[in-house]
Amino acid sequence: GEELKQLIGAAAYIECSSKTQQ
C-alpha cells in the first residue's frame, strides 16, 4: 500500500509541477 501511495503521490507531484512551470 505504501509503495502505491508513493507512486501516486510522485505522479501527482510531477503533474502539478509541470503544470506550474508552463
MODELLER restraints for C-alpha pairs under 7 A, 6 or more apart:
rsr = mdl.restraints
at = mdl.atoms
